Amino acid sequence: MEIKITLNENLKEKIKDESKLGFGNYFTDHMFLMDYTEGKGWHDPRIIPYRPISVDPSCLTFHYGQTVFEGLKAYRSAEDEILLFRPQENFKRMNLSCDRLCIPRFDEKLALEALKKLVDIERDWVPHQSDSSLYIRPFIFADEEFLGVRVSKSYKFMIILSPSGPYYASGLDPVKIYVEEKYVRAVPGGMGEAKTGGNYAVSLIGQAEAESKGYSQVLWLDGVERKYIEEVGAMNIFFVIDDVIITPILNGSILSGITRKSVLELLRKQGAKVEERKISIDELVAAYDDGKLQEVFGTGTAAVISPVGELMYKNKKMVINNNQIGPISQSLYDNLTDIQWGRQPGPTGWSIKV
């Protein structure tokens, strides 16, 4: 399908002080839009001026939550090239989320072509400042006008762009994480492995309680036995115990992170001892008590690598590595960001020039 382009005649003023971007506060001049109609399939892919969209109050997604999304970034290299980091992996995962939410699959090659065209049009919006990037949000939602619990007959696929600074204002300073005991985020057979709004809505109450206690994120335990570690609200989680790097195995209720996958591939290429397996909170506490818990860090598109300096579980405060970033976390952050910003080559296919 041909991607039609309509340029915006009223361009916004770019943000002059990129240190004040924050995360997700500003949006570019254009967006991508494509429609799905039952019997016709996906059609009319187009890039148009960024603007509000009009939907009916009976729009199905408002009432039954049939929606999926992704998050990735575009980076400006020192040579002024615009680079995407593994976007094909995001669209592949998005289609898996579509499967779980009964949303029709889309053409991943077309989506990547559309993304590259959109970012190329908006290349002046890609920040120049170190650690800043153009955040990319593809999403699909059911837009049929109907009140009834069933699969929608029409959808919209959109991509919007937001120039953003670091996800955490503190940068690489270790974060404090609260281990949630009362609430659960997901269970095997549910939607935990899909990137859908409901997974984030269900986590908000735990996040709010954690913040009220002075913690920036929640570490979720499994929803059945309440003992096995799963993931942090916005990140996958890794532990370095006695020189072994451990991350919870994907079990159907954990999001398969692109950064998680990239970290595992880098570590294995370096010959590190890596395990994907179940790990209980009791095992983690025991490792801490025995002096074997060396590092904890999260991985995700927004923060890349986020070192954890403190964990709180059942009123037990565990300070990790004297609340300092560890050597493995620092090395992974340096390697990944060097690849993302084009300062060093990565594995074949990881960086795509726009």
PALUMDO-819304 format. One record per atom (N, C-alpha, C): x, y, z. Coordinates in steps of 0.1 Angstrom, whole numbers, padded with zeros to 4 digits, always signed. Layout:
N
XYZ...
***
This chain:
354
+0008-0012+0000+0000+0000+0000+0009+0013+0000+0004+0022-0007+0012+0035-0007+0008+0043+0005+0019+0049+0011+0017+0057+0023+0016+0072+0018+0004+0077+0020+0002+0091+0015+0007+0101+0026+0012+0112+0022+0018+0122+0031+0012+0135+0029+0006+0141+0040+0001+0155+0040+0009+0163+0050+0017+0172+0045+0026+0180+0054+0018+0191+0061+0022+0193+0074+0017+0203+0082+0022+0217+0078+0013+0226+0075+0016+0240+0071+0019+0249+0083+0015+0244+0095+0017+0253+0107+0026+0245+0117+0039+0246+0115+0048+0239+0123+0050+0245+0137+0052+0237+0147+0054+0241+0160+0068+0247+0162+0070+0255+0172+0084+0259+0175+0091+0248+0183+0103+0245+0179+0110+0234+0186+0114+0238+0200+0116+0229+0208+0121+0232+0222+0135+0236+0222+0138+0248+0226+0152+0253+0225+0161+0248+0236+0156+0247+0248+0163+0241+0260+0160+0226+0261+0168+0218+0255+0165+0203+0256+0166+0197+0270+0173+0204+0279+0175+0199+0292+0161+0199+0300+0151+0206+0294+0138+0208+0301+0127+0199+0294+0132+0190+0285+0122+0182+0278+0113+0173+0287+0120+0167+0297+0112+0157+0305+0109+0145+0296+0099+0138+0300+0095+0126+0292+0081+0126+0289+0078+0126+0276+0064+0125+0271+0056+0138+0272+0063+0149+0272+0055+0162+0274+0052+0169+0261+0060+0167+0251+0059+0174+0238+0057+0165+0226+0050+0169+0216+0047+0161+0204+0051+0168+0191+0054+0160+0181+0059+0166+0169+0048+0171+0160+0051+0175+0148+0042+0181+0139+0033+0171+0131+0037+0159+0130+0030+0149+0122+0028+0136+0130+0019+0128+0124+0016+0114+0130+0012+0105+0119+0013+0092+0122+0009+0082+0112-0005+0077+0116-0013+0074+0106-0026+0068+0109-0030+0058+0098-0036+0047+0102-0041+0037+0093-0054+0031+0099-0063+0027+0090-0076+0022+0095-0077+0007+0092-0085+0001+0100-0090-0013+0097-0105-0014+0097-0110-0020+0087-0124-0022+0086-0127-0037+0083-0136-0043+0090-0139-0057+0088-0143-0059+0073-0137-0069+0067-0140-0072+0053-0131-0065+0043-0124-0055+0048-0115-0047+0039-0101-0048+0044-0099-0051+0057-0085-0052+0062-0080-0038+0065-0066-0038+0068-0060-0025+0070-0059-0017+0057-0061-0004+0058-0062+0004+0046-0059+0018+0049-0056+0026+0038-0054+0040+0039-0043+0044+0048-0031+0039+0047-0020+0044+0056-0016+0058+0051-0014+0067+0061-0011+0080+0058-0004+0087+0069+0004+0097+0065+0011+0106+0075+0004+0120+0073-0001+0125+0085-0009+0137+0085-0004+0146+0096-0008+0159+0096-0005+0168+0107-0010+0162+0120-0002+0164+0130-0006+0160+0144-0018+0168+0149-0028+0161+0153-0040+0168+0158-0048+0159+0166-0058+0164+0174-0067+0156+0181-0075+0147+0171-0080+0136+0176-0088+0127+0168-0102+0127+0174-0112+0125+0165-0126+0125+0170-0131+0110+0170-0136+0106+0182-0142+0093+0183-0155+0094+0190-0164+0085+0188-0177+0085+0194-0176+0081+0209-0185+0086+0217-0185+0082+0231-0187+0067+0233-0193+0060+0223-0195+0046+0224-0183+0038+0219-0172+0045+0215-0160+0038+0210-0157+0026+0219-0156+0014+0213-0154+0002+0221-0142+0002+0231-0131+0008+0227-0119+0008+0235-0121+0015+0248-0130+0025+0249-0133+0032+0261-0139+0023+0272-0147+0013+0267-0155+0005+0276-0149-0009+0279-0142-0014+0269-0137-0028+0271-0122-0029+0269-0115-0018+0267-0100-0019+0267-0093-0026+0256-0099-0027+0244-0092-0035+0234-0082-0025+0227-0070-0025+0232-0059-0017+0227-0045-0022+0231-0036-0020+0222-0022-0024+0224-0013-0012+0220+0000-0012+0225+0009-0002+0222+0023-0007+0222+0033+0002+0218+0047-0001+0219+0054+0011+0222+0067+0010+0225+0076+0021+0228+0090+0019+0223+0095+0028+0215+0109+0027+0211+0114+0041+0208+0126+0042+0204+0133+0055+0203+0140+0057+0190+0142+0070+0186+0151+0073+0175+0162+0082+0181+0175+0080+0177+0186+0086+0183+0194+0094+0172+0200+0105+0177+0209+0113+0168+0223+0110+0171+0231+0105+0161+0245+0102+0163+0253+0114+0162+0266+0113+0166+0275+0124+0165+0277+0129+0151+0275+0120+0141+0276+0123+0127+0263+0129+0121+0253+0131+0130+0240+0137+0126+0231+0127+0119+0234+0114+0120+0225+0104+0115+0214+0101+0125+0202+0097+0120+0191+0093+0128+0190+0078+0128+0191+0072+0140+0191+0057+0141+0179+0052+0149+0174+0041+0145+0163+0034+0152+0170+0021+0158+0166+0018+0170+0171+0006+0177+0161-0006+0176+0164-0016+0168+0156-0028+0167+0141-0026+0165+0137-0017+0157+0122-0014+0156+0115-0026+0151+0121-0035+0143+0114-0047+0138+0110-0056+0150+0117-0056+0161+0114-0064+0173+0101-0058+0179+0100-0045+0179+0088-0039+0185+0075-0042+0177+0076-0042+0164+0064-0045+0156+0061-0060+0157+0071-0068+0158+0069-0082+0160+0061-0085+0173+0066-0078+0184+0059-0080+0197+0045-0074+0197+0044-0063+0189+0031-0056+0189+0020-0066+0182+0024-0073+0172+0015-0083+0166+0012-0094+0176+0021-0098+0184+0018-0108+0194+0008-0103+0204+0009-0090+0208-0001-0084+0217-0014-0083+0210-0014-0080+0196-0027-0080+0189-0034-0094+0190-0026-0104+0188-0031-0118+0189-0039-0120+0202-0033-0115+0213-0039-0117+0227-0051-0109+0229-0052-0097+0222-0063-0088+0224-0073-0090+0212-0072-0100+0204-0081-0102+0193-0082-0091+0183-0070-0084+0181-0069-0073+0171-0062-0079+0159-0067-0076+0147-0061-0081+0135-0047-0077+0133-0039-0087+0129-0024-0084+0127-0023-0074+0115-0011-0066+0116-0008-0057+0106+0005-0061+0099+0008-0055+0087+0020-0058+0080+0032-0051+0086+0041-0059+0092+0052-0053+0099+0062-0045+0090+0063-0050+0078+0072-0042+0069+0066-0029+0065+0053-0028+0063+0046-0016+0061+0047-0006+0073+0046-0012+0085+0047-0003+0097+0061+0002+0098+0071-0006+0095+0085-0001+0096+0087+0010+0085+0082+0008+0073+0083+0018+0063+0077+0031+0067+0065+0030+0073+0058+0042+0077+0065+0049+0088+0071+0041+0098+0078+0047+0109+0091+0055+0103+0098+0049+0094+0110+0055+0089+0106+0068+0081+0095+0068+0074+0091+0080+0067+0087+0091+0077+0080+0087+0087+0075+0097+0097+0087+0103+0105+0096+0095+0109+0108+0100+0116+0117+0108+0107+0118+0105+0094+0125+0113+0085+0119+0127+0083+0106+0127+0082+0099+0140+0082+0102+0148+0094+0103+0142+0106+0104+0148+0119+0118+0148+0124+0128+0146+0115+0142+0144+0120+0147+0157+0128+0142+0169+0125+0146+0180+0132+0142+0180+0147+0132+0171+0150+0127+0170+0163+0136+0160+0172+0144+0153+0165+0153+0144+0173+0163+0152+0181+0163+0151+0194+0172+0160+0202+0187+0158+0200+0194+0168+0202+0209+0168+0200+0216+0165+0214+0209+0168+0225+0216+0167+0238+0218+0152+0242+0229+0150+0248+0232+0136+0253+0221+0131+0262+0218+0118+0260+0208+0111+0268+0194+0115+0265+0192+0123+0254+0179+0126+0250+0176+0120+0236+0163+0117+0233+0160+0110+0221+0146+0113+0217+0142+0108+0206+0128+0109+0201+0120+0097+0205+0111+0098+0214+0104+0086+0218+0092+0084+0208+0090+0071+0205+0081+0067+0195+0070+0058+0201+0058+0062+0199+0047+0054+0205+0037+0050+0194+0039+0037+0189+0028+0031+0180+0017+0025+0189+0005+0026+0185-0006+0021+0192-0018+0018+0183-0026+0008+0187-0038+0004+0180-0050+0004+0190-0061+0009+0186-0073+0008+0195-0086+0005+0187-0095-0001+0193-0108-0004+0187-0116+0009+0187-0122+0012+0175-0129+0025+0174-0143+0023+0169-0148+0011+0169-0162+0008+0165-0172+0015+0175-0183+0020+0170-0193+0027+0178-0203+0016+0182-0202+0010+0194-0210-0001+0198-0209-0003+0213-0220-0006+0219-0219-0010+0233-0223-0025+0235-0213-0033+0236-0215-0047+0237-0201-0054+0238-0200-0064+0246-0187-0071+0248-0185-0081+0237-0177-0076+0227-0173-0085+0216-0161-0078+0209-0155-0085+0200-0144-0080+0192-0149-0069+0183-0141-0058+0182-0145-0047+0174-0144-0051+0159-0151-0044+0151-0150-0046+0136-0142-0035+0129-0137-0025+0137-0128-0015+0131-0118-0010+0142-0107-0006+0136-0095-0002+0145-0088+0010+0139-0080+0017+0147-0071+0027+0142-0057+0023+0147-0047+0024+0138-0033+0022+0141-0026+0036+0139-0020+0040+0150-0014+0053+0150+0001+0053+0155+0009+0062+0151+0022+0064+0156+0024+0079+0159+0028+0082+0171+0030+0096+0175+0045+0097+0181+0051+0109+0180+0065+0110+0184+0066+0121+0195+0075+0119+0204+0077+0129+0215+0092+0130+0218+0098+0142+0216+0112+0144+0220+0113+0144+0235+0122+0136+0240+0122+0134+0255+0136+0133+0260+0137+0137+0272+0150+0136+0280+0150+0122+0287+0159+0121+0296+0160+0108+0304+0147+0105+0311+0143+0092+0312+0131+0088+0318+0131+0092+0333+0142+0089+0339+0144+0093+0353+0152+0106+0353+0147+0116+0360+0155+0129+0360+0168+0127+0367+0169+0117+0376+0182+0115+0383+0192+0107+0374+0188+0104+0362+0197+0097+0353+0200+0083+0358+0213+0080+0359+0218+0066+0363+0219+0064+0378+0214+0074+0386+0214+0072+0401+0205+0060+0404+0209+0051+0413+0201+0040+0417+0187+0044+0422+0177+0036+0418+0164+0038+0422+0160+0029+0434+0150+0033+0441+0145+0026+0453+0132+0018+0448+0131+0006+0451+0120-0003+0447+0113-0010+0458+0100-0009+0458+0091-0016+0468+0086-0029+0463+0087-0039+0471+0082-0053+0467+0068-0053+0471+0059-0055+0461+0044-0055+0464+0039-0068+0469+0032-0068+0480+0027-0080+0486+0011-0082+0485+0005-0070+0485-0010-0070+0485-0017-0072+0472-0012-0065+0462-0018-0066+0448-0010-0074+0439-0017-0079+0428-0010-0086+0418-0012-0079+0404-0002-0081+0395-0003-0074+0382-0009-0083+0372-0004-0096+0372-0008-0105+0361-0007-0120+0365-0013-0129+0358-0012-0143+0361-0010-0150+0347-0003-0162+0347-0002-0169+0335-0016-0172+0329-0018-0170+0316-0031-0171+0310-0038-0158+0308-0033-0148+0316-0039-0135+0315-0032-0127+0304-0031-0113+0306-0025-0105+0296-0011-0099+0299-0005-0105+0309+0008-0100+0313+0018-0099+0303+0019-0108+0293+0029-0108+0283+0025-0099+0271+0013-0093+0271+0009-0083+0261+0012-0069+0266+0015-0060+0256+0017-0046+0260+0004-0039+0257-0004-0039+0267-0018-0034+0266-0021-0025+0278-0030-0015+0276-0032-0005+0287-0037-0011+0300-0045-0022+0299-0050-0028+0311-0039-0033+0321-0027-0037+0316-0017-0042+0324-0011-0030+0332-0011-0018+0326-0006-0007+0333-0016-0001+0343-0029-0001+0339-0039+0004+0348-0040-0004+0361-0038-0017+0360-0039-0026+0372-0027-0023+0381-0016-0018+0376-0004-0016+0384-0004-0002+0391-0013+0007+0387-0013+0020+0392-0014+0021+0408-0023+0013+0413-0025+0014+0428-0013+0009+0435-0006-0001+0431+0006-0005+0437+0017+0006+0436+0018+0012+0424+0027+0023+0421+0025+0034+0431+0012+0038+0432+0009+0049+0441+0012+0047+0455+0010+0035+0460+0013+0031+0474+0029+0031+0476+0036+0026+0466+0050+0026+0467+0056+0040+0468+0050+0049+0459+0055+0063+0459+0052+0070+0473+0040+0066+0478+0037+0072+0491+0047+0068+0502+0054+0057+0500+0064+0052+0510+0078+0057+0506+0079+0064+0495+0092+0070+0492+0099+0061+0481+0092+0052+0474+0098+0043+0465+0094+0047+0451+0102+0046+0441+0099+0051+0427+0093+0040+0419+0094+0027+0422+0088+0017+0414+0084+0005+0423+0076-0004+0416+0071-0016+0423+0077-0028+0417+0081-0037+0425+0086-0051+0420+0074-0060+0423+0069-0066+0412+0057-0075+0413+0061-0089+0415+0054-0096+0424+0055-0110+0426+0044-0118+0418+0046-0131+0416+0036-0138+0408+0022-0138+0414+0012-0139+0406-0002-0137+0411-0008-0150+0417-0001-0161+0417-0006-0173+0422-0001-0177+0435+0013-0178+0436+0019-0182+0449+0024-0170+0457+0024-0158+0450+0029-0146+0456+0044-0148+0462+0052-0155+0455+0066-0157+0459+0076-0155+0449+0072-0157+0436+0082-0157+0425+0083-0143+0419+0095-0137+0417+0097-0124+0412+0093-0124+0397+0086-0113+0393+0082-0112+0379+0089-0100+0372+0084-0088+0374+0090-0076+0368+0086-0064+0376+0093-0053+0372+0090-0040+0378+0080-0033+0369+0073-0023+0374+0062-0017+0367+0066-0013+0353+0078-0007+0351+0081-0002+0338+0094-0009+0332+0098-0020+0338+0111-0026+0335+0110-0041+0337+0119-0048+0330+0122-0062+0334+0133-0061+0345+0136-0071+0352+0145-0070+0364+0156-0081+0363+0168-0077+0367+0180-0086+0367+0186-0086+0381+0192-0097+0385+0199-0098+0398+0213-0104+0395+0223-0099+0401+0237-0105+0401+0239-0111+0414+0239-0124+0415+0241-0132+0427+0253-0141+0426+0263-0138+0434+0275-0147+0434+0281-0148+0419+0281-0137+0412+0287-0136+0399+0278-0142+0388+0266-0146+0391+0257-0151+0381+0246-0141+0379+0243-0138+0366+0233-0128+0363+0220-0136+0360+0209-0133+0369+0197-0140+0368+0185-0131+0365+0176-0135+0356+0164-0128+0353+0152-0137+0353+0141-0133+0358+0129-0142+0357+0126-0147+0343+0123-0160+0342+0120-0166+0329+0107-0161+0324+0105-0160+0311+0092-0155+0306+0082-0167+0307+0071-0164+0314+0062-0174+0318+0047-0172+0313+0046-0162+0305+0032-0158+0300+0026-0147+0308+0032-0142+0319+0027-0131+0326+0038-0120+0327+0049-0121+0320+0060-0111+0320+0061-0106+0306+0063-0093+0305+0065-0087+0292+0079-0091+0286+0079-0095+0274+0092-0099+0267+0099-0086+0262+0107-0080+0271+0113-0067+0268+0123-0068+0257+0123-0057+0248+0134-0057+0237+0147-0054+0244+0148-0045+0254+0160-0042+0260+0165-0055+0268+0155-0062+0275+0159-0074+0282+0165-0084+0272+0159-0086+0260+0165-0095+0250+0179-0090+0246+0180-0078+0244+0193-0072+0239+0204-0074+0250+0200-0072+0263+0210-0074+0274+0214-0088+0274+0205-0098+0274+0208-0112+0274+0217-0116+0263+0215-0110+0251+0223-0114+0239+0237-0108+0241+0238-0096+0246+0252-0090+0249+0259-0098+0259+0253-0101+0270+0259-0108+0281+0264-0122+0277+0256-0129+0269+0260-0142+0264+0272-0141+0254+0272-0131+0246+0282-0129+0237+0295-0126+0244+0294-0120+0256+0306-0117+0264+0311-0129+0273+0303-0139+0272+0306-0151+0280+0302-0151+0295+0293-0141+0298+0289-0140+0312+0280-0152+0316+0280-0155+0329+0271-0166+0334+0257-0160+0335+0248-0165+0327+0234-0159+0327+0224-0170+0329+0214-0168+0337+0203-0177+0339+0190-0171+0338+0181-0176+0329+0167-0173+0329+0159-0184+0336+0154-0180+0348+0147-0191+0356+0138-0184+0366+0130-0192+0373+0122-0187+0384+0132-0183+0395+0129-0172+0402+0137-0168+0413+0127-0163+0424+0127-0168+0435+0117-0164+0446+0123-0152+0454+0114-0145+0460+0118-0134+0468+0125-0139+0480+0122-0151+0485+0130-0157+0496+0144-0160+0492+0146-0165+0480+0160-0167+0475+0168-0154+0475+0161-0143+0470+0167-0130+0469+0171-0125+0483+0162-0126+0492+0165-0122+0506+0177-0130+0512+0177-0143+0510+0188-0151+0515+0201-0147+0509+0201-0144+0496+0213-0140+0489+0218-0127+0495+0209-0118+0498+0213-0105+0504+0219-0107+0518+0212-0116+0526+0217-0118+0540+0230-0125+0540+0233-0133+0529+0246-0140+0528+0257-0132+0522+0253-0120+0518+0263-0111+0511+0266-0115+0497+0257-0122+0491+0259-0126+0477+0252-0118+0466+0243-0109+0471+0235-0101+0461+0244-0089+0458+0250-0089+0446+0260-0079+0442+0254-0067+0435+0244-0070+0426+0238-0059+0418+0223-0063+0415+0215-0052+0414+0201-0053+0409+0199-0042+0398+0194-0045+0387+0191-0035+0377+0179-0038+0369+0172-0028+0364+0161-0030+0355+0165-0026+0341+0157-0032+0331+0159-0029+0317+0146-0025+0310+0147-0015+0302+0135-0011+0295+0138+0000+0284+0129+0002+0275+0132+0012+0264+0134+0026+0270+0125+0030+0280+0125+0043+0285+0138+0046+0292+0142+0038+0302+0154+0040+0310+0166+0033+0306+0165+0024+0296+0176+0016+0291+0181+0006+0303+0190+0011+0311+0194+0004+0323+0192+0012+0335+0185+0007+0345+0182+0014+0357+0187+0007+0369+0199+0011+0375+0204+0004+0387+0194+0006+0399+0193-0005+0407+0185-0005+0419+0194-0004+0431+0192+0006+0439+0200+0008+0451+0194+0003+0464+0181+0001+0463+0174-0003+0476+0161-0011+0472+0159-0022+0479+0147-0030+0479+0140-0030+0492+0127-0028+0493+0120-0030+0505+0110-0041+0505+0111-0051+0514+0102-0062+0514+0099-0066+0528+0086-0065+0532+0082-0068+0545+0089-0060+0556+0091-0048+0554+0098-0039+0563+0113-0042+0564+0118-0050+0555+0132-0053+0555+0138-0044+0544+0147-0035+0547+0154-0027+0538+0167-0033+0533+0168-0035+0520+0180-0041+0515+0187-0031+0506+0199-0027+0511+0207-0017+0503+0217-0025+0495+0216-0023+0482+0224-0030+0472+0237-0022+0468+0248-0029+0469+0261-0023+0464+0263-0009+0470+0260-0007+0483+0261+0006+0489+0254+0017+0482+0243+0014+0475+0235+0023+0468+0242+0030+0456+0251+0022+0451+0259+0027+0439+0257+0018+0427+0258+0024+0415+0257+0016+0403+0268+0005+0403+0265-0007+0399+0275-0017+0399+0282-0018+0385+0293-0025+0384+0301-0026+0372+0294-0032+0360+0285-0042+0363+0278-0049+0352+0267-0039+0347+0260-0033+0356+0250-0023+0351+0256-0012+0343+0267-0007+0348+0274+0004+0341+0279+0000+0327+0285-0012+0327+0290-0017+0314+0279-0019+0304+0268-0025+0308+0256-0027+0299+0250-0014+0294+0249-0004+0303+0244+0009+0299+0253+0015+0289+0266+0015+0291+0276+0021+0282+0275+0014+0268+0275+0000+0269+0274-0007+0256+0262-0004+0248+0250-0005+0255+0238-0003+0248+0236+0011+0243+0239+0021+0251+0237+0035+0246+0248+0038+0235+0260+0032+0236+0269+0035+0225+0264+0029+0212+0257+0018+0212+0251+0012+0200+0239+0020+0196+0231+0024+0205+0219+0032+0202+0222+0046+0195+0233+0052+0201+0236+0065+0196+0247+0064+0185+0250+0052+0180+0259+0050+0169+0274+0053+0172+0277+0052+0185+0291+0054+0189+0300+0042+0187+0293+0030+0186+0300+0018+0183+0290+0009+0176+0295+0000+0167+0286-0009+0160+0280-0019+0169+0268-0023+0166+0262-0034+0174+0260-0046+0165+0254-0057+0170+0251-0068+0161+0243-0064+0149+0244-0072+0139+0238-0069+0126+0223-0067+0128+0217-0057+0123+0203-0054+0123+0198-0046+0135+0207-0044+0145+0202-0036+0157+0200-0022+0154+0208-0015+0146+0206-0001+0143+0202+0000+0128+0191+0008+0127+0186+0011+0113+0186+0026+0111+0193+0030+0100+0194+0044+0097+0181+0048+0090+0177+0060+0093+0165+0066+0087+0169+0075+0075
***
